[in-house]
Amino acid sequence: MSDVMNQEQLEAVMGLIMNSGDAKSSAMEAIQAAKKNDFDLAREKLASADEALIEAHHAQTGLLTKEASGDPMTVTLLAVHSQDHLMTSITFNDLAKEVVDIYQRLADE
């Protein structure tokens, strides 16, 4: 096994990082919109975050499928970072949905 990722693996890892970052940014923008009582924009941003996470999951699934078929990936710090980024973004997105809902309830009172 090589000590470096091949180009396909590198592209998948970078896709994970970029899409996860986009998801987290959109989730933060959703919270900021909800703080301003702009719930239409908040819901749009949450939908964008969900779409970015789907793209990140596609990249991750590709890597997992290759490994399951006998083509393991070299584990590098970049690969670990991409997984950490994805998990953080998923958690942040879930929390952002709850925060937007709380702001909505407060606005409805």
C-alpha positions as a Python dict, from the first residue, in 0.01 Angstrom:
ca = {
    (1, 'M'): (0, 0, 0),
    (2, 'S'): (125, 346, -88),
    (3, 'D'): (178, 620, 169),
    (4, 'V'): (-3, 878, -45),
    (5, 'M'): (-352, 909, -177),
    (6, 'N'): (-416, 870, -547),
    (7, 'Q'): (-579, 1155, -742),
    (8, 'E'): (-929, 1006, -719),
    (9, 'Q'): (-901, 970, -341),
    (10, 'L'): (-763, 1321, -306),
    (11, 'E'): (-1053, 1463, -507),
    (12, 'A'): (-1303, 1274, -291),
    (13, 'V'): (-1139, 1398, 30),
    (14, 'M'): (-1133, 1755, -98),
    (15, 'G'): (-1500, 1720, -198),
    (16, 'L'): (-1577, 1613, 157),
    (17, 'I'): (-1395, 1913, 301),
    (18, 'M'): (-1540, 2170, 60),
    (19, 'N'): (-1900, 2048, 78),
    (20, 'S'): (-1884, 2008, 453),
    (21, 'G'): (-1753, 2364, 484),
    (22, 'D'): (-2027, 2493, 256),
    (23, 'A'): (-2288, 2313, 468),
    (24, 'K'): (-2157, 2461, 790),
    (25, 'S'): (-2143, 2812, 639),
    (26, 'S'): (-2500, 2784, 512),
    (27, 'A'): (-2618, 2659, 851),
    (28, 'M'): (-2453, 2958, 1021),
    (29, 'E'): (-2616, 3192, 769),
    (30, 'A'): (-2951, 3029, 852),
    (31, 'I'): (-2905, 3112, 1220),
    (32, 'Q'): (-2808, 3471, 1136),
    (33, 'A'): (-3116, 3507, 914),
    (34, 'A'): (-3341, 3366, 1188),
    (35, 'K'): (-3197, 3617, 1436),
    (36, 'K'): (-3324, 3887, 1200),
    (37, 'N'): (-3665, 3715, 1172),
    (38, 'D'): (-3599, 3632, 805),
    (39, 'F'): (-3731, 3278, 825),
    (40, 'D'): (-3771, 3231, 450),
    (41, 'L'): (-3399, 3296, 405),
    (42, 'A'): (-3319, 3079, 707),
    (43, 'R'): (-3509, 2785, 554),
    (44, 'E'): (-3334, 2843, 218),
    (45, 'K'): (-2996, 2834, 390),
    (46, 'L'): (-3087, 2517, 579),
    (47, 'A'): (-3190, 2357, 249),
    (48, 'S'): (-2857, 2462, 97),
    (49, 'A'): (-2677, 2309, 393),
    (50, 'D'): (-2866, 1983, 346),
    (51, 'E'): (-2775, 1978, -26),
    (52, 'A'): (-2407, 2034, 50),
    (53, 'L'): (-2414, 1753, 306),
    (54, 'I'): (-2567, 1521, 47),
    (55, 'E'): (-2278, 1602, -188),
    (56, 'A'): (-2030, 1538, 92),
    (57, 'H'): (-2197, 1204, 164),
    (58, 'H'): (-2163, 1109, -203),
    (59, 'A'): (-1787, 1165, -180),
    (60, 'Q'): (-1769, 966, 142),
    (61, 'T'): (-1981, 684, 0),
    (62, 'G'): (-1751, 659, -300),
    (63, 'L'): (-1452, 611, -72),
    (64, 'L'): (-1634, 356, 143),
    (65, 'T'): (-1753, 161, -161),
    (66, 'K'): (-1401, 138, -302),
    (67, 'E'): (-1266, 20, 31),
    (68, 'A'): (-1543, -238, 67),
    (69, 'S'): (-1456, -371, -279),
    (70, 'G'): (-1094, -429, -176),
    (71, 'D'): (-932, -100, -274),
    (72, 'P'): (-843, 56, 62),
    (73, 'M'): (-749, 419, 97),
    (74, 'T'): (-431, 535, 261),
    (75, 'V'): (-525, 703, 585),
    (76, 'T'): (-364, 1044, 593),
    (77, 'L'): (-411, 1345, 817),
    (78, 'L'): (-604, 1505, 530),
    (79, 'A'): (-840, 1206, 513),
    (80, 'V'): (-897, 1217, 889),
    (81, 'H'): (-953, 1593, 869),
    (82, 'S'): (-1217, 1544, 600),
    (83, 'Q'): (-1412, 1301, 818),
    (84, 'D'): (-1385, 1534, 1116),
    (85, 'H'): (-1508, 1822, 901),
    (86, 'L'): (-1806, 1618, 782),
    (87, 'M'): (-1911, 1507, 1131),
    (88, 'T'): (-1878, 1860, 1268),
    (89, 'S'): (-2087, 1998, 982),
    (90, 'I'): (-2359, 1738, 1030),
    (91, 'T'): (-2379, 1818, 1400),
    (92, 'F'): (-2375, 2193, 1338),
    (93, 'N'): (-2648, 2162, 1075),
    (94, 'D'): (-2870, 1962, 1310),
    (95, 'L'): (-2819, 2220, 1583),
    (96, 'A'): (-2884, 2509, 1343),
    (97, 'K'): (-3223, 2361, 1257),
    (98, 'E'): (-3312, 2359, 1625),
    (99, 'V'): (-3192, 2717, 1674),
    (100, 'V'): (-3394, 2839, 1375),
    (101, 'D'): (-3701, 2663, 1517),
    (102, 'I'): (-3649, 2834, 1853),
    (103, 'Y'): (-3621, 3176, 1688),
    (104, 'Q'): (-3937, 3099, 1491),
    (105, 'R'): (-4127, 3010, 1810),
    (106, 'L'): (-4008, 3325, 1981),
    (107, 'A'): (-4118, 3534, 1683),
    (108, 'D'): (-4459, 3365, 1680),
    (109, 'E'): (-4532, 3455, 2043),
}
